[in-house]
Amino acid sequence: MRVTLIGSGNVATVLGRKIFHAGHIIHQVSGRNSDAAKRLADELSAEAVSQPDAGADIYIVTVSDDALQNISTWLQPIDKLIVHTAGSVSIGVLKDISSNYGVIWPIQSIRKETSTAPVLPVVIDANNQWNKMKLQGFAQSFAESVTSAGDEERRKLHLAAVTSGNFSNYLFTLVEEFCNKERVNFKLMLPLLRETVNRMEFDSPSVLQTGPAVRNDLTTIEKHKILLKGHASLLNVYVVLSEKIIEYYSGRR
């Protein structure tokens, strides 16, 4: 397929690379940052433009959620299949741009600086069954898995992704700061973190919980709180999560 990317940031770059290496043609790259659009276009053997033409089969909009809400003010109508890549924005935001529209949302934390392409599960939707079939076939050519979901289900999946991915990363950030200040090696945690995630391939996280809180080991918890007195943010998180774990498992022992 001939593909035009609208946007030149993280999602456009990673998706563009995946799509290009799957054998599709990147026709044009359009973005507010002309330098970034030119760099990405050069990488993908495409043309950098300010406004896309009608020469592509599919147009992939990879801009921010706020920009998507006002898309009719900055993008001219296109009589081709157009999709956005947002998890929490309705498919209907594109209805004034084209009569053929949909969503390709990658459930992944995406950074264009990553040296290896990430595993990319995607969620698709479209305004009719024919467009959904086209998106299914297109997405299967470059994504590791493809799932269909409407607006409401996609919003719930987006919330789950933010909570499990972004919130856990913030916790890792606090732990790394603690380790650095206390002069211990944060990298020693990485095998533990990998094992924690890998186990969820085979079992529910609810049965995999370990640690002092699930054992209601209040002595160890108090020792940890003393160690955290100089680390207010991590102490607050530790106290709240310990209390919630004790509460959750109190009736399950």
Backbone bond lengths (Angstrom), bond angles and torsions (degrees), N, CA, C in turn:
res aa  C-N    CA-C-N  psi(-1)  N-CA   C-N-CA  omega(-1)  CA-C   N-CA-C  phi
1 M - - - 1.461 - - 1.527 110.52 -
2 R 1.301 116.58 153.62 1.456 122.05 173.63 1.533 107.63 -93.84
3 V 1.325 115.77 124.45 1.456 121.85 -170.30 1.518 110.23 -121.27
4 T 1.329 116.40 133.88 1.462 121.32 170.87 1.520 108.82 -112.16
5 L 1.328 115.82 129.81 1.459 122.45 177.49 1.523 108.99 -97.40
6 I 1.313 116.58 127.88 1.467 121.50 175.90 1.517 106.83 -109.95
7 G 1.331 115.16 102.49 1.452 122.87 -170.23 1.518 108.24 123.16
8 S 1.336 116.24 153.69 1.468 119.10 -176.12 1.522 112.13 -139.66
9 G 1.340 117.02 21.91 1.459 120.97 -177.96 1.519 112.82 -91.77
10 N 1.337 115.66 -148.35 1.463 121.44 -174.90 1.524 112.77 -60.40
11 V 1.337 116.61 -50.82 1.462 119.80 -175.77 1.529 110.93 -66.84
12 A 1.325 116.66 -44.02 1.465 119.81 178.42 1.520 110.99 -59.63
13 T 1.319 116.73 -41.53 1.464 120.51 -177.19 1.517 111.65 -67.05
14 V 1.325 116.84 -50.72 1.467 120.08 -176.48 1.527 110.93 -68.86
15 L 1.335 116.92 -45.28 1.462 119.50 176.53 1.531 111.06 -62.57
16 G 1.325 115.84 -43.06 1.456 119.72 179.80 1.517 112.25 -58.90
17 R 1.318 116.47 -43.74 1.464 119.88 178.36 1.525 111.28 -62.90
18 K 1.320 115.83 -44.85 1.467 120.26 179.75 1.533 110.52 -60.11
19 I 1.317 115.59 -47.65 1.465 121.33 -177.27 1.534 110.74 -65.64
20 F 1.330 115.81 -43.04 1.466 121.00 179.45 1.528 111.03 -61.58
21 H 1.338 116.74 -45.70 1.460 120.39 -178.07 1.523 112.06 -72.75
22 A 1.335 117.23 -15.09 1.469 120.78 175.15 1.526 111.40 -82.33
23 G 1.327 117.40 -2.82 1.449 120.93 174.74 1.518 115.64 103.39
24 H 1.329 117.44 3.17 1.458 120.41 177.97 1.537 109.98 -83.21
25 I 1.312 116.14 162.68 1.465 122.21 178.17 1.529 109.04 -98.70
26 I 1.323 116.28 123.92 1.458 119.65 172.22 1.530 106.25 -86.47
27 H 1.303 115.29 108.85 1.474 121.38 -173.62 1.528 111.11 -76.54
28 Q 1.317 117.01 -52.79 1.462 121.42 -178.48 1.529 110.32 -144.86
29 V 1.334 114.62 156.55 1.468 122.61 170.27 1.520 107.12 -124.90
30 S 1.326 115.85 122.76 1.458 121.53 179.92 1.517 108.96 -118.72
31 G 1.346 117.09 131.25 1.456 119.70 -179.78 1.513 111.99 -158.84
32 R 1.334 115.22 155.29 1.469 119.60 178.21 1.522 111.63 -64.28
33 N 1.317 116.00 -36.09 1.463 120.90 176.99 1.528 108.16 -86.43
34 S 1.311 116.48 98.50 1.466 120.61 -173.68 1.529 112.24 -63.03
35 D 1.337 117.42 -34.62 1.462 119.88 179.42 1.528 111.00 -66.84
36 A 1.335 116.42 -44.26 1.468 120.31 179.00 1.526 110.58 -65.41
37 A 1.327 116.60 -40.55 1.469 120.35 178.26 1.522 110.52 -62.24
38 K 1.325 116.74 -40.48 1.472 120.93 179.95 1.530 110.44 -65.80
39 R 1.332 117.52 -42.46 1.466 120.22 179.63 1.526 110.78 -62.53
40 L 1.329 116.02 -45.26 1.460 119.27 -178.97 1.531 110.41 -67.60
41 A 1.319 116.95 -41.99 1.454 120.40 178.39 1.529 111.24 -60.14
42 D 1.313 117.09 -42.89 1.469 120.60 178.70 1.528 110.48 -61.98
43 E 1.338 116.44 -41.95 1.464 120.13 -179.80 1.528 111.75 -63.14
44 L 1.338 115.86 -35.04 1.464 120.62 -174.00 1.535 112.67 -102.22
45 S 1.327 116.54 14.39 1.480 121.97 179.07 1.519 111.44 56.06
46 A 1.329 115.84 43.00 1.464 122.10 -177.70 1.517 110.06 -119.47
47 E 1.332 115.06 178.63 1.462 122.11 177.36 1.527 108.81 -103.48
48 A 1.312 117.82 134.04 1.464 122.14 174.92 1.526 109.10 -89.39
49 V 1.334 116.53 128.62 1.462 121.17 -177.04 1.520 110.07 -138.25
50 S 1.341 115.66 160.96 1.464 119.98 175.03 1.523 111.38 -85.83
51 Q 1.336 116.01 -38.65 1.464 122.02 175.03 1.526 108.75 -128.12
52 P 1.334 118.17 128.10 1.468 119.79 -177.58 1.522 112.18 -69.65
53 D 1.335 115.24 150.50 1.460 119.50 175.23 1.533 109.78 -93.83
54 A 1.318 117.10 -170.83 1.470 121.80 -174.95 1.524 112.16 -96.14
55 G 1.321 117.67 21.23 1.456 120.53 -173.01 1.507 116.59 -88.74
56 A 1.327 118.84 1.34 1.463 121.04 -178.53 1.527 111.07 -103.69
57 D 1.327 115.73 162.64 1.465 121.64 175.68 1.523 111.45 -88.59
58 I 1.329 116.20 -30.42 1.461 120.98 -178.63 1.521 108.92 -143.66
59 Y 1.324 115.92 141.52 1.463 123.36 -179.95 1.524 107.79 -117.49
60 I 1.336 115.58 124.39 1.466 120.90 -176.39 1.516 108.43 -111.76
61 V 1.337 115.99 115.05 1.463 122.67 -176.74 1.527 108.47 -95.33
62 T 1.347 116.18 117.82 1.464 120.89 -173.87 1.528 111.68 -119.81
63 V 1.325 116.66 35.94 1.466 120.85 -176.80 1.532 110.05 -91.44
64 S 1.338 116.74 177.68 1.459 121.42 -179.41 1.523 111.26 -66.79
65 D 1.335 115.76 161.74 1.464 120.77 178.70 1.529 111.26 -59.68
66 D 1.339 117.16 -40.03 1.466 120.68 -179.94 1.524 110.71 -63.24
67 A 1.323 116.58 -43.47 1.466 120.30 179.23 1.526 110.79 -65.05
68 L 1.323 117.12 -35.41 1.464 120.81 178.57 1.528 111.63 -61.92
69 Q 1.330 115.97 -39.34 1.463 119.66 -176.96 1.529 111.55 -62.81
70 N 1.336 116.97 -24.86 1.468 121.70 -178.98 1.524 112.26 -113.23
71 I 1.324 116.52 27.29 1.464 120.00 -170.61 1.525 112.91 -61.01
72 S 1.329 117.53 -31.85 1.471 119.33 -177.99 1.521 112.46 -68.93
73 T 1.351 117.78 -13.39 1.461 120.63 179.36 1.527 112.53 -86.96
74 W 1.330 117.59 -15.72 1.467 118.70 -176.80 1.536 114.33 -129.03
75 L 1.341 117.42 -8.53 1.462 119.10 177.84 1.526 109.85 -121.42
76 Q 1.309 115.98 129.06 1.464 121.11 179.27 1.523 110.20 -71.56
77 P 1.345 117.46 149.05 1.471 120.70 176.95 1.526 111.63 -54.76
78 I 1.344 115.48 141.56 1.466 122.13 -178.63 1.521 107.42 -129.09
79 D 1.306 117.24 124.58 1.463 120.90 -178.74 1.526 111.02 -87.08
80 K 1.339 115.70 49.48 1.464 122.60 179.52 1.530 108.08 -140.15
81 L 1.319 116.72 173.12 1.459 121.16 177.33 1.525 109.30 -70.20
82 I 1.333 116.03 124.99 1.460 121.78 179.99 1.524 109.06 -128.49
83 V 1.322 116.48 138.65 1.467 121.09 -178.67 1.525 109.06 -133.86
84 H 1.328 115.16 153.59 1.469 119.14 168.94 1.520 109.09 -111.43
85 T 1.333 116.38 170.80 1.462 121.61 -171.81 1.525 112.10 -120.06
86 A 1.334 117.59 23.07 1.469 121.29 -175.05 1.526 111.28 -95.18
87 G 1.333 115.72 142.06 1.450 119.79 -179.66 1.509 114.28 -79.75
88 S 1.337 117.68 -29.57 1.461 120.26 -171.43 1.524 113.93 -115.36
89 V 1.336 117.61 13.63 1.467 121.77 179.63 1.526 108.89 -108.96
90 S 1.328 116.40 135.51 1.455 121.51 -177.64 1.528 111.91 -62.21
91 I 1.302 115.21 148.51 1.464 121.22 174.64 1.526 111.25 -61.16
92 G 1.348 116.36 -29.75 1.460 121.48 -175.01 1.504 114.84 -67.83
93 V 1.340 117.71 -9.61 1.459 120.39 -179.93 1.535 111.30 -64.61
94 L 1.325 116.78 -17.67 1.467 121.35 -177.23 1.524 113.85 -98.50
95 K 1.330 118.12 -0.88 1.468 120.41 -170.97 1.525 113.68 -65.62
96 D 1.335 118.07 -23.07 1.467 119.86 178.16 1.528 112.77 -86.50
97 I 1.336 116.79 -6.95 1.456 121.32 -179.14 1.528 111.09 -93.33
98 S 1.336 116.17 -36.30 1.460 120.17 -178.30 1.524 109.48 -155.97
99 S 1.311 116.20 158.17 1.469 120.92 173.94 1.523 111.15 -84.18
100 N 1.313 116.80 -3.89 1.467 122.59 177.55 1.527 108.54 -125.62
101 Y 1.312 116.57 110.63 1.463 118.84 -173.88 1.524 111.25 -148.82
102 G 1.326 114.49 162.36 1.455 118.87 -178.19 1.516 112.47 -171.31
103 V 1.331 114.87 -161.91 1.463 122.60 -176.92 1.526 108.94 -137.84
104 I 1.319 116.05 136.78 1.465 122.45 163.96 1.522 106.11 -127.64
105 W 1.326 116.09 100.98 1.472 120.56 -176.33 1.523 109.87 -108.20
106 P 1.333 118.25 116.26 1.465 120.29 175.86 1.536 110.71 -81.37
107 I 1.324 115.81 125.53 1.476 120.01 176.76 1.519 106.69 -87.10
108 Q 1.293 115.71 83.25 1.460 120.39 -175.73 1.524 109.49 -163.53
109 S 1.319 116.40 147.78 1.461 122.01 169.73 1.525 106.86 -81.79
110 I 1.316 115.97 116.01 1.466 120.38 -168.71 1.527 111.39 -113.96
111 R 1.318 114.63 125.06 1.464 121.58 174.24 1.524 108.13 -133.27
112 K 1.325 115.87 126.62 1.466 119.23 -175.82 1.520 112.90 -68.76
113 E 1.357 117.38 -18.45 1.464 120.02 -179.32 1.525 112.61 -77.57
114 T 1.343 117.63 -11.79 1.461 120.53 -178.76 1.522 110.35 -61.39
115 S 1.332 115.66 131.00 1.472 119.93 -173.42 1.523 112.72 -73.82
116 T 1.337 117.61 -29.02 1.460 120.55 178.73 1.523 109.41 -113.68
117 A 1.316 116.23 145.47 1.461 120.80 -179.32 1.532 109.88 -68.00
118 P 1.328 117.83 131.54 1.462 119.74 -179.05 1.524 111.56 -75.16
119 V 1.342 115.73 155.60 1.460 120.02 168.95 1.523 107.42 -61.07
120 L 1.318 117.04 131.76 1.465 120.29 -169.16 1.538 111.44 -126.80
121 P 1.341 117.05 90.72 1.463 118.25 167.41 1.525 108.87 -79.46
122 V 1.335 117.92 139.42 1.453 120.02 179.87 1.527 110.44 -127.11
123 V 1.330 114.20 151.53 1.463 122.61 174.78 1.522 107.43 -111.72
124 I 1.329 116.20 131.27 1.459 119.79 -178.66 1.526 111.16 -118.68
125 D 1.306 115.73 159.10 1.459 123.48 170.58 1.528 107.09 -157.64
126 A 1.317 117.13 159.41 1.466 121.43 178.43 1.515 109.44 -154.08
127 N 1.320 115.56 163.73 1.472 120.23 -175.02 1.522 113.53 -79.70
128 N 1.320 118.42 -8.43 1.462 120.66 171.99 1.532 109.17 -154.18
129 Q 1.311 115.73 168.15 1.461 120.67 -173.44 1.520 112.38 -66.13
130 W 1.329 117.60 -35.90 1.459 120.44 179.27 1.530 110.90 -62.99
131 N 1.330 116.70 -46.54 1.467 119.88 178.49 1.525 111.26 -65.51
132 K 1.325 116.68 -34.74 1.462 119.27 178.46 1.527 110.62 -65.03
133 M 1.327 117.17 -39.51 1.469 120.52 176.95 1.524 111.10 -64.29
134 K 1.329 117.17 -40.05 1.467 120.80 177.88 1.529 110.55 -63.43
135 L 1.323 116.49 -44.00 1.468 120.25 179.40 1.525 111.44 -66.40
136 Q 1.325 116.55 -37.87 1.463 120.39 178.36 1.526 110.45 -58.24
137 G 1.327 116.34 -50.51 1.455 120.09 -179.68 1.516 112.58 -64.48
138 F 1.331 116.76 -40.93 1.463 121.12 179.31 1.521 110.72 -63.86
139 A 1.330 117.09 -48.43 1.470 120.99 -177.02 1.524 111.27 -65.27
140 Q 1.324 117.50 -36.31 1.466 120.22 179.57 1.523 112.56 -64.07
141 S 1.313 117.35 -19.55 1.463 120.29 -178.86 1.525 112.34 -75.31
142 F 1.331 118.23 -20.34 1.470 119.31 -177.03 1.519 114.51 -131.45
143 A 1.343 118.97 -15.42 1.460 121.77 -176.67 1.523 110.82 -100.14
144 E 1.333 116.08 152.20 1.466 120.32 -179.61 1.532 112.39 -73.83
145 S 1.332 117.44 -28.55 1.455 121.08 174.55 1.522 108.65 -152.61
146 V 1.322 116.39 152.01 1.460 122.12 -178.21 1.525 108.82 -131.68
147 T 1.337 116.37 127.36 1.460 122.65 179.18 1.519 108.39 -127.67
148 S 1.313 116.30 142.93 1.461 121.11 177.17 1.523 109.81 -98.79
149 A 1.342 116.77 134.04 1.463 121.36 179.23 1.517 109.99 -154.97
150 G 1.329 116.23 139.50 1.454 121.78 176.87 1.518 112.16 -79.74
151 D 1.325 115.85 -177.99 1.466 121.62 -175.10 1.524 112.78 -54.00
152 E 1.335 116.95 -49.39 1.461 119.95 -173.48 1.524 111.53 -66.33
153 E 1.314 116.57 -45.44 1.465 119.85 178.84 1.525 110.83 -64.79
154 R 1.330 116.48 -39.22 1.465 120.28 179.86 1.522 111.14 -65.40
155 R 1.334 117.70 -38.24 1.468 120.11 177.15 1.526 110.83 -62.68
156 K 1.326 116.51 -39.39 1.471 119.81 179.06 1.526 111.05 -67.79
157 L 1.330 116.15 -40.73 1.457 119.86 176.70 1.531 111.09 -63.56
158 H 1.338 115.84 -37.78 1.462 119.70 178.71 1.528 110.72 -64.12
159 L 1.317 116.61 -42.84 1.466 120.24 176.65 1.524 110.62 -60.54
160 A 1.340 116.81 -43.93 1.462 120.55 178.75 1.529 110.94 -62.10
161 A 1.337 116.70 -38.89 1.467 120.80 179.95 1.523 111.20 -66.89
162 V 1.330 116.80 -44.06 1.467 120.95 179.17 1.523 110.34 -62.13
163 T 1.330 116.32 -46.22 1.464 120.56 -175.86 1.518 111.61 -66.69
164 S 1.322 117.16 -46.35 1.465 119.76 -176.43 1.522 112.52 -77.75
165 G 1.324 117.31 -35.75 1.463 120.46 -177.07 1.513 113.75 -88.71
166 N 1.327 117.05 -57.88 1.466 120.88 -175.24 1.531 112.72 -70.88
167 F 1.321 116.50 -40.81 1.465 118.89 -178.69 1.527 111.22 -68.29
168 S 1.334 116.77 -41.09 1.463 118.78 178.49 1.527 110.37 -65.02
169 N 1.342 117.62 -36.08 1.459 119.68 178.52 1.526 111.33 -65.05
170 Y 1.342 116.83 -36.34 1.472 119.38 175.72 1.527 110.60 -63.18
171 L 1.326 116.79 -40.35 1.456 119.99 176.94 1.527 110.72 -62.26
172 F 1.340 116.55 -42.01 1.470 119.42 176.94 1.531 110.71 -61.23
173 T 1.331 116.86 -36.53 1.463 121.43 178.61 1.520 110.74 -62.15
174 L 1.332 116.56 -45.26 1.468 120.20 178.90 1.524 111.14 -64.30
175 V 1.333 116.78 -39.81 1.465 120.58 -179.90 1.531 109.88 -67.12
176 E 1.334 117.07 -40.07 1.460 119.91 177.95 1.532 110.91 -62.41
177 E 1.335 116.57 -42.25 1.466 119.82 177.33 1.527 110.88 -61.69
178 F 1.332 117.05 -42.67 1.462 121.19 176.99 1.523 110.48 -58.99
179 C 1.331 116.76 -47.96 1.461 120.59 -178.61 1.530 111.66 -62.01
180 N 1.332 115.91 -42.13 1.463 119.14 179.84 1.522 111.89 -63.67
181 K 1.322 116.60 -44.18 1.465 120.55 -179.46 1.525 111.68 -67.93
182 E 1.326 115.82 -33.37 1.469 120.00 -178.30 1.522 112.17 -93.04
183 R 1.326 116.06 2.22 1.464 122.69 175.48 1.528 112.47 60.23
184 V 1.324 114.96 46.90 1.459 121.22 170.42 1.532 107.83 -123.64
185 N 1.313 116.63 160.52 1.467 122.06 -168.56 1.535 111.51 -88.73
186 F 1.316 116.96 106.80 1.462 121.47 178.52 1.529 111.97 -61.98
187 K 1.335 117.91 -32.67 1.459 121.42 -176.42 1.527 112.41 -61.06
188 L 1.340 116.53 -20.75 1.464 119.66 177.01 1.522 112.04 -66.08
189 M 1.333 117.08 -15.20 1.459 121.14 178.40 1.528 112.73 -78.93
190 L 1.325 118.48 -19.08 1.464 120.95 -169.94 1.529 113.88 -61.02
191 P 1.351 120.42 -43.48 1.467 118.35 176.00 1.524 112.81 -60.62
192 L 1.322 116.82 -37.45 1.464 120.98 176.82 1.525 111.10 -62.46
193 L 1.337 116.82 -44.58 1.466 120.82 -178.97 1.531 110.76 -65.75
194 R 1.329 116.63 -41.93 1.462 119.62 178.05 1.523 110.98 -62.34
195 E 1.328 116.73 -44.23 1.461 120.35 -179.88 1.523 111.32 -64.28
196 T 1.337 117.26 -38.00 1.457 121.30 178.82 1.523 110.76 -60.33
197 V 1.330 116.87 -45.00 1.461 120.68 179.60 1.528 111.02 -71.57
198 N 1.333 117.49 -42.58 1.464 120.68 -177.15 1.529 112.16 -61.43
199 R 1.315 117.18 -35.25 1.468 120.35 -179.74 1.527 111.98 -62.81
200 M 1.338 116.50 -27.96 1.460 119.70 -177.84 1.524 112.85 -71.87
201 E 1.341 117.39 -9.19 1.458 120.42 171.99 1.523 110.70 -65.22
202 F 1.334 116.54 -26.17 1.460 120.78 -170.99 1.522 113.98 -119.46
203 D 1.325 117.52 -12.59 1.457 119.16 -176.61 1.522 110.49 -149.21
204 S 1.317 115.65 161.03 1.465 120.71 177.70 1.520 110.05 -73.39
205 P 1.339 117.95 140.46 1.467 119.16 176.68 1.524 112.53 -58.71
206 S 1.317 117.63 -23.99 1.467 120.04 -178.36 1.527 112.70 -66.34
207 V 1.340 117.00 -24.95 1.465 119.25 179.25 1.530 111.62 -99.79
208 L 1.332 117.07 -1.74 1.459 121.37 -177.16 1.524 112.96 -101.73
209 Q 1.317 117.55 -2.66 1.472 120.95 -176.21 1.520 111.25 -61.53
210 T 1.323 115.53 131.07 1.468 121.53 174.06 1.521 108.38 -128.18
211 G 1.341 116.99 178.31 1.454 120.74 175.71 1.514 113.22 109.24
212 P 1.326 116.35 172.22 1.478 120.41 -174.62 1.528 113.94 -64.26
213 A 1.327 118.20 -33.69 1.463 118.91 -176.11 1.525 111.64 -67.58
214 V 1.323 117.68 -42.47 1.467 119.68 179.94 1.529 110.87 -66.04
215 R 1.352 117.28 -25.60 1.466 121.54 177.06 1.527 112.32 -88.25
216 N 1.357 114.72 -4.09 1.468 121.02 -174.33 1.532 111.00 57.33
217 D 1.328 115.10 40.87 1.466 122.70 -179.22 1.530 108.35 -86.75
218 L 1.302 116.37 82.94 1.466 121.51 -173.96 1.526 112.17 -68.15
219 T 1.344 117.16 -28.01 1.468 120.34 179.40 1.526 110.74 -63.78
220 T 1.325 116.45 -47.59 1.471 120.31 178.91 1.520 111.00 -65.91
221 I 1.324 116.84 -39.81 1.468 120.47 179.51 1.522 110.44 -60.30
222 E 1.329 118.51 -41.94 1.469 121.24 178.89 1.523 111.37 -65.78
223 K 1.322 117.80 -37.22 1.464 120.99 176.59 1.531 110.99 -62.88
224 H 1.334 115.04 -41.14 1.467 119.24 178.80 1.523 111.16 -65.15
225 K 1.308 116.95 -40.45 1.468 120.87 -179.72 1.530 111.02 -62.99
226 I 1.317 116.81 -34.64 1.467 120.32 177.09 1.536 109.66 -65.96
227 L 1.335 116.31 -42.92 1.466 120.30 179.06 1.520 112.11 -63.15
228 L 1.326 116.76 -25.43 1.458 121.61 -174.93 1.527 113.51 -95.79
229 K 1.306 118.88 8.72 1.464 120.50 -176.31 1.524 113.28 -60.66
230 G 1.309 117.71 -29.44 1.460 120.34 178.02 1.517 114.02 -92.94
231 H 1.338 116.61 12.48 1.464 121.75 -176.37 1.525 108.24 -133.93
232 A 1.329 115.17 75.92 1.465 121.10 -167.98 1.526 113.89 -57.99
233 S 1.324 117.24 -45.71 1.467 119.87 -176.34 1.521 111.22 -64.03
234 L 1.319 116.41 -46.67 1.464 119.83 -179.95 1.525 110.56 -67.97
235 L 1.324 117.45 -36.06 1.475 120.28 176.26 1.520 111.22 -60.19
236 N 1.321 116.97 -45.05 1.466 120.26 179.66 1.521 111.38 -60.66
237 V 1.337 116.13 -44.73 1.469 120.11 179.22 1.523 110.23 -64.88
238 Y 1.315 116.74 -42.83 1.461 121.36 -179.15 1.525 111.10 -59.46
239 V 1.340 116.36 -45.92 1.464 120.83 -178.22 1.527 110.62 -63.87
240 V 1.329 116.25 -48.28 1.469 120.16 -177.66 1.529 110.86 -62.86
241 L 1.330 117.68 -47.83 1.460 119.94 -177.33 1.526 111.62 -67.88
242 S 1.334 117.32 -37.06 1.465 119.74 177.16 1.524 110.87 -62.45
243 E 1.335 116.07 -44.01 1.464 119.95 178.69 1.523 111.07 -62.24
244 K 1.335 117.06 -41.82 1.461 120.90 -178.52 1.529 111.93 -68.74
245 I 1.333 116.86 -37.25 1.464 120.03 177.88 1.523 110.30 -66.85
246 I 1.324 116.97 -44.70 1.481 120.46 176.88 1.515 110.35 -58.56
247 E 1.315 116.71 -45.84 1.470 121.37 179.95 1.530 111.25 -62.60
248 Y 1.327 116.99 -44.27 1.469 121.31 -176.58 1.528 111.24 -63.34
249 Y 1.340 116.73 -42.62 1.454 120.30 -172.93 1.524 113.51 -94.81
250 S 1.314 117.93 -3.47 1.465 120.45 -176.93 1.534 112.39 -60.49
251 G 1.321 116.65 -35.57 1.464 119.41 179.65 1.504 113.83 -94.39
252 R 1.340 117.36 7.09 1.461 120.77 -176.13 1.523 113.08 -113.69
253 R 1.308 116.33 2.29 1.477 119.18 -178.88 1.518 110.33 -78.23
